[in-house]
Amino acid sequence: VMKVDVLVAEIGSTTTVVNAFHGLDGGRPVYLGQGQAPTSVLDGDVRIGLQSAVSDLCGKRGTESLEYREMLATSSAAGGLKMTVHGLVYDMTDKAAREAALGAGGILHYVSSAASDVYKRQEMIRSMNLKIPVVYAGNVENQEEMRLIFPEEEGEQLYIVENVYPKIDALNVEPCRKVIQDAFEQNITHAPGMEHVREMVTGPIIPTPGAVMECTKLLYEYLGDLIVLDVGGATTDLHSVTVE
């Protein structure tokens, strides 16, 4: 039996990858290896691909089984974190909301701007009855209006967070980014079997691009300004960290 401190699973849109680490509590951490297998969404349970990836790792290490103290996971299975962004002015509020969504690991499918039509768009989103998370990160004066448009008692998932663009040339994306990832964590069970993976992991399951962004921030502390490219099976993401 191979014993590891931490097993990190990345359940991607096409491939599931596991990486094993040991000795993280000491001064000489050891990377033990990687296993991978096709992601098994079509098989009805992502755990099938996860177990196959673990078996692949065990085969490479010449061991029958693996025991881990902690398991961490990221995911872009079942389409990942698909989002649309709607604001008042593209170069201002839309840009701020877009940065928050991308920083959280979102895959943006649509961005719209219409200062005179904002409530009409909100009512239109409400009338679609999608039962998906809605994050409001705008003017505090409109929060009660949002609660009326997306009532909790009707099953609407409304998250209200600090304004992403509180004043001219001031971005406040971090609170919104965190709420987006929390919403993703609550809704990730849409990938079959993912709810069981959530029971296995220590901490949240976060979108894969969000995890890469967190790694980029850590690398910045040692390397300074940098750009990281993540070439995935379905999407290629670019992350950058620099001082303002």
C-alpha positions as CSV (number, residue, x, y, z in Angstrom):
1,V,0.0,0.0,0.0
2,M,1.4,3.4,-1.0
3,K,0.6,6.0,1.7
4,V,0.5,9.7,0.6
5,D,-0.2,12.9,2.5
6,V,-2.3,14.6,-0.2
7,L,-4.0,13.3,-3.4
8,V,-5.0,16.0,-5.8
9,A,-7.7,15.1,-8.4
10,E,-8.5,17.3,-11.4
11,I,-11.7,16.0,-13.0
12,G,-11.6,17.7,-16.4
13,S,-13.9,17.8,-19.3
14,T,-12.0,15.1,-21.1
15,T,-9.4,13.7,-18.7
16,T,-9.2,13.0,-15.0
17,V,-5.7,13.4,-13.5
18,V,-4.5,12.6,-10.0
19,N,-1.2,13.7,-8.4
20,A,0.2,12.4,-5.2
21,F,2.4,14.2,-2.7
22,H,4.1,13.1,0.5
23,G,6.1,14.8,3.3
24,L,4.2,18.1,3.0
25,D,4.5,18.7,6.8
26,G,8.3,18.6,6.7
27,G,11.0,20.5,4.9
28,R,11.5,18.0,2.1
29,P,8.1,17.3,0.3
30,V,8.1,14.6,-2.3
31,Y,6.1,14.4,-5.5
32,L,5.2,10.7,-6.0
33,G,3.7,10.7,-9.4
34,Q,0.7,11.1,-11.6
35,G,-2.1,8.9,-13.0
36,Q,-4.8,9.7,-15.6
37,A,-7.8,8.3,-17.2
38,P,-10.7,9.5,-19.4
39,T,-13.3,11.4,-17.4
40,S,-16.4,9.2,-17.0
41,V,-19.4,11.6,-17.2
42,L,-20.9,9.5,-20.0
43,D,-20.6,6.4,-17.9
44,G,-22.9,8.1,-15.3
45,D,-20.4,8.5,-12.5
46,V,-17.2,10.6,-12.5
47,R,-15.8,8.3,-9.8
48,I,-15.2,5.6,-12.4
49,G,-12.6,7.8,-14.2
50,L,-11.2,8.9,-10.8
51,Q,-10.6,5.4,-9.7
52,S,-9.1,4.5,-13.1
53,A,-6.7,7.4,-12.7
54,V,-5.8,6.2,-9.2
55,S,-5.2,2.7,-10.6
56,D,-3.0,4.2,-13.3
57,L,-0.9,5.9,-10.6
58,C,-0.6,2.7,-8.6
59,G,0.5,0.8,-11.7
60,K,3.2,3.4,-12.4
61,R,4.4,3.2,-8.8
62,G,4.3,-0.6,-8.7
63,T,1.8,-0.8,-5.8
64,E,-1.6,-2.5,-5.4
65,S,-3.4,0.3,-3.6
66,L,-3.1,3.8,-2.3
67,E,-4.1,5.5,1.0
68,Y,-4.2,9.3,1.3
69,R,-4.6,11.5,4.3
70,E,-6.3,14.3,2.4
71,M,-7.8,14.7,-1.0
72,L,-8.2,17.9,-2.9
73,A,-10.2,18.3,-6.1
74,T,-10.8,20.7,-9.0
75,S,-13.3,20.2,-11.8
76,S,-14.4,21.4,-15.2
77,A,-16.6,18.3,-15.9
78,A,-20.2,18.8,-17.1
79,G,-19.2,22.0,-18.8
80,G,-17.3,23.6,-15.9
81,L,-18.4,27.0,-14.6
82,K,-20.4,28.5,-17.5
83,M,-21.4,32.1,-17.0
84,T,-23.0,35.2,-18.6
85,V,-22.2,38.7,-17.4
86,H,-24.6,41.7,-17.6
87,G,-23.7,45.3,-16.7
88,L,-24.4,48.9,-17.4
89,V,-21.3,50.1,-19.4
90,Y,-18.9,47.6,-21.0
91,D,-15.7,49.5,-20.2
92,M,-16.7,49.9,-16.5
93,T,-19.2,47.7,-14.7
94,D,-19.1,44.9,-17.3
95,K,-15.4,44.9,-17.3
96,A,-15.3,44.6,-13.5
97,A,-17.9,41.8,-13.4
98,R,-16.0,40.0,-16.2
99,E,-12.8,40.1,-14.3
100,A,-14.5,38.7,-11.2
101,A,-16.0,35.9,-13.3
102,L,-12.8,35.0,-15.1
103,G,-10.8,35.2,-11.8
104,A,-13.2,32.6,-10.3
105,G,-12.6,30.2,-13.1
106,G,-15.7,31.1,-15.2
107,I,-16.2,30.3,-18.8
108,L,-17.9,33.3,-20.3
109,H,-20.6,32.6,-22.9
110,Y,-22.1,36.0,-23.2
111,V,-21.5,39.6,-22.0
112,S,-24.0,42.4,-22.4
113,S,-24.2,46.1,-21.6
114,A,-27.4,48.2,-21.6
115,A,-27.7,51.0,-19.0
116,S,-31.4,51.8,-19.9
117,D,-32.5,48.2,-20.0
118,V,-31.0,46.6,-16.9
119,Y,-34.3,45.7,-15.1
120,K,-35.8,44.4,-18.3
121,R,-32.9,42.0,-18.6
122,Q,-33.2,40.9,-15.0
123,E,-36.9,40.2,-15.4
124,M,-36.1,38.3,-18.6
125,I,-33.5,36.1,-16.8
126,R,-36.1,35.5,-14.0
127,S,-38.8,34.6,-16.5
128,M,-36.6,31.8,-18.0
129,N,-37.0,29.9,-14.7
130,L,-33.5,28.4,-15.1
131,K,-33.0,27.6,-11.4
132,I,-29.4,28.5,-11.6
133,P,-27.3,30.8,-9.4
134,V,-27.6,34.5,-10.0
135,V,-24.9,36.7,-8.5
136,Y,-25.7,40.4,-8.0
137,A,-22.6,42.6,-7.4
138,G,-24.0,46.0,-8.2
139,N,-25.3,49.1,-6.5
140,V,-26.4,48.5,-2.9
141,E,-29.5,50.5,-3.5
142,N,-30.9,47.8,-5.9
143,Q,-30.4,44.8,-3.6
144,E,-34.1,44.7,-2.4
145,E,-35.2,45.0,-5.9
146,M,-33.1,41.9,-6.8
147,R,-34.6,40.0,-3.9
148,L,-38.1,40.7,-5.3
149,I,-37.1,39.6,-8.8
150,F,-35.4,36.5,-7.6
151,P,-37.4,35.4,-4.5
152,E,-35.7,32.7,-2.4
153,E,-39.1,31.2,-1.5
154,E,-39.6,30.3,-5.2
155,G,-36.3,28.4,-5.3
156,E,-34.3,31.1,-6.9
157,Q,-30.6,31.0,-6.0
158,L,-29.6,34.7,-5.5
159,Y,-26.2,35.6,-4.1
160,I,-25.8,39.3,-3.2
161,V,-22.2,40.5,-2.8
162,E,-20.3,43.8,-2.6
163,N,-20.3,46.0,-5.6
164,V,-17.5,45.0,-8.1
165,Y,-17.2,48.6,-9.3
166,P,-17.9,50.9,-6.3
167,K,-16.5,54.0,-7.8
168,I,-14.7,55.2,-10.9
169,D,-11.4,53.4,-11.6
170,A,-11.9,51.2,-8.5
171,L,-12.3,47.4,-8.9
172,N,-13.5,45.2,-6.0
173,V,-13.6,41.8,-7.6
174,E,-12.4,39.5,-4.7
175,P,-15.7,39.3,-2.7
176,C,-17.6,38.5,-5.9
177,R,-15.0,36.0,-7.1
178,K,-15.3,34.1,-3.8
179,V,-19.1,34.0,-4.0
180,I,-19.0,32.7,-7.6
181,Q,-16.7,29.8,-6.5
182,D,-19.1,29.1,-3.5
183,A,-22.0,28.9,-5.9
184,F,-20.0,26.6,-8.2
185,E,-19.3,24.3,-5.2
186,Q,-23.0,24.2,-4.4
187,N,-24.0,23.3,-7.9
188,I,-21.2,21.0,-9.1
189,T,-23.3,17.9,-8.4
190,H,-24.7,18.3,-11.9
191,A,-21.8,16.1,-13.1
192,P,-23.0,12.5,-12.3
193,G,-21.3,11.1,-9.2
194,M,-19.7,14.4,-8.2
195,E,-21.7,14.7,-5.0
196,H,-19.9,11.6,-3.8
197,V,-16.5,13.1,-4.7
198,R,-17.4,16.1,-2.6
199,E,-17.9,13.8,0.3
200,M,-14.3,12.4,-0.2
201,V,-12.5,15.7,-0.5
202,T,-11.0,18.0,2.2
203,G,-12.3,21.5,1.5
204,P,-14.2,22.7,-1.5
205,I,-14.2,21.5,-5.1
206,I,-13.2,24.6,-7.1
207,P,-13.3,25.2,-10.9
208,T,-10.1,24.1,-12.6
209,P,-9.3,27.6,-14.0
210,G,-9.8,29.1,-10.5
211,A,-7.3,26.6,-9.1
212,V,-4.7,27.5,-11.8
213,M,-5.3,31.1,-10.9
214,E,-4.6,30.4,-7.2
215,C,-1.4,28.6,-8.3
216,T,-0.4,31.5,-10.4
217,K,-0.7,33.8,-7.4
218,L,1.5,31.5,-5.4
219,L,4.1,31.5,-8.1
220,Y,4.0,35.3,-8.2
221,E,5.3,35.4,-4.7
222,Y,8.5,33.6,-5.9
223,L,8.9,34.7,-9.5
224,G,7.3,38.1,-9.7
225,D,5.1,39.2,-12.7
226,L,4.1,36.2,-14.7
227,I,1.7,34.6,-17.2
228,V,0.6,31.0,-17.0
229,L,-1.0,29.1,-19.9
230,D,-3.2,26.1,-19.2
231,V,-3.7,24.0,-22.3
232,G,-6.6,21.8,-21.5
233,G,-8.6,19.2,-23.4
234,A,-11.5,21.5,-24.2
235,T,-10.2,25.1,-23.4
236,T,-7.0,26.9,-23.2
237,D,-6.8,29.5,-20.4
238,L,-4.3,32.3,-19.8
239,H,-3.7,33.7,-16.3
240,S,-1.6,36.7,-15.4
241,V,-0.5,38.3,-12.0
242,T,1.3,41.6,-11.7
243,V,1.5,44.5,-9.4
244,E,-0.9,47.4,-10.1
